[in-house]
Amino acid sequence: MAARGLFVTGTDTGVGKTVVACGLARALVAAGHRVGVLKPVASGSDRTPAGLRNEDALRLLECANLGQSYAEANPYCFEPPISPHIAADEAGIVVDLHRIADVYAGIAARADWVVVEGAGGWLAPVGPQAVMADLARALGLPALLVVGLRLGCLSHATLTRESIAARGSPFAGWVGSAVDREFARPAQNLARLRQVLGEPLELVPHLAPGEAVTLQSAVRGLAAPLSA
C-alpha cells in the first residue's frame, strides 16, 4: 500500500505550521503508523559540530518513527533567517524540486504516512521561478492549510484557498492556530473562515513556549475524501 502524504502550508510565516505538522506526526505514530517527515527547505539554522541544523526540522524528526537521518529530513538547510530563495542564492545553491521529490520517494517507500512541512506561506519563493505551491505539486500532495488566527487572517486564508484551487492541488482541510491570544472577535472570524474553508479539522489553542499538541481529531478528519 502506497504511503499517504500531506503538505502542511500556512497563511504566512509564524502561524504554527511546525506545531501542526508535529501534532499530526505524533497522532499518526500513536495510531500505529510508520511516519516519515520532510522539511524540504529551511532557513534560519544553527551551526553545530554535525553541520547546520534547523530547529523545526529537528522537532519534526523527534515526532517521526522511521529513524531518518537529518539530511533526509531536511535536504536544503540554510543559516540566515531570511526567505529561502534569498538564502539559497547567497549560498550559490539552486533548490532542485526533482531532488526533493526523490528524497520524498525514498521516505515514502518505508512509511505509511509522510508529513511534509513547507516554509513560509503557500506562495513563498524557493528559487527564481518556483514557489512552495510548485513543490507541493511536484510531490503530488494535498495541501493542509494552517491559518494563523490573527488580524488579517480572513484575507490571507481566502487568497491561499483560492490559489490552492487555481493551481489544481487537492485541499486536505485546515487547522486554526491561535497565535495571537489578544485576537479580537474570534468567534465572528471563525464563522467567516468556516464559510470560506469549511469546518476546521482542529483548532489549536495558544501554546506556551515548548508546549506540544497531538492532533488526533485532525488525523481522523483526514480520512474524509479530499476536495480540489
C-alpha positions, 0 to 999 in steps of 0.5 A, spaced: 500 500 500 502 506 497 504 511 503 499 517 504 502 524 504 500 531 506 503 538 505 502 542 511 502 550 508 500 556 512 497 563 511 504 566 512 510 565 516 509 564 524 502 561 524 504 554 527 505 550 521 511 546 525 506 545 531 501 542 526 505 538 522 508 535 529 501 534 532 499 530 526 506 526 526 505 524 533 497 522 532 499 518 526 505 514 530 500 513 536 495 510 531 500 505 529 503 508 523 510 508 520 511 516 519 516 519 515 517 527 515 520 532 510 522 539 511 524 540 504 527 547 505 529 551 511 532 557 513 534 560 519 539 554 522 544 553 527 551 551 526 553 545 530 559 540 530 554 535 525 553 541 520 547 546 520 541 544 523 534 547 523 530 547 529 523 545 526 526 540 522 529 537 528 522 537 532 519 534 526 524 528 526 523 527 534 515 526 532 517 521 526 518 513 527 522 511 521 529 513 524 531 518 518 537 521 518 537 529 518 539 530 511 533 526 509 529 530 513 531 536 511 535 536 504 536 544 503 538 547 510 540 554 510 543 559 516 540 566 515 533 567 517 531 570 511 526 567 505 529 561 502 530 563 495 534 569 498 538 564 502 539 559 497 542 564 492 547 567 497 549 560 498 550 559 490 545 553 491 539 552 486 533 548 490 532 542 485 524 540 486 526 533 482 531 532 488 526 533 493 521 529 490 526 523 490 528 524 497 520 524 498 520 517 494 525 514 498 521 516 505 515 514 502 517 507 500 518 505 508 512 509 511 505 509 511 504 516 512 509 522 510 508 529 513 511 534 509 512 541 512 513 547 507 516 554 509 513 560 509 506 561 506 503 557 500 506 562 495 513 563 498 519 563 493 524 557 493 528 559 487 527 564 481 521 561 478 518 556 483 514 557 489 512 552 495 505 551 491 510 548 485 513 543 490 507 541 493 505 539 486 511 536 484 510 531 490 503 530 488 500 532 495 494 535 498 495 541 501 493 542 509 492 549 510 494 552 517 491 559 518 494 563 523 488 566 527 490 573 527 488 580 524 488 579 517 487 572 517 480 572 513 484 575 507 490 571 507 486 564 508 481 566 502 487 568 497 491 561 499 484 557 498 483 560 492 490 559 489 490 552 492 484 551 487 487 555 481 493 551 481 489 544 481 492 541 488 487 537 492 485 541 499 486 536 505 482 541 510 485 546 515 487 547 522 486 554 526 492 556 530 491 561 535 497 565 535 495 571 537 491 570 544 489 578 544 485 576 537 479 580 537 472 577 535 474 570 534 468 567 534 465 572 528 472 570 524 471 563 525 464 563 522 467 567 516 473 562 515 468 556 516 464 559 510 470 560 506 474 553 508 469 549 511 469 546 518 476 546 521 479 539 522 482 542 529 483 548 532 489 549 536 489 553 542 495 558 544 501 554 546 506 556 551 513 556 549 515 548 548 508 546 549 506 540 544 499 538 541 497 531 538 492 532 533 488 526 533 481 529 531 485 532 525 488 525 523 481 522 523 478 528 519 483 526 514 480 520 512 474 524 509 475 524 501 479 530 499 476 536 495 480 540 489 
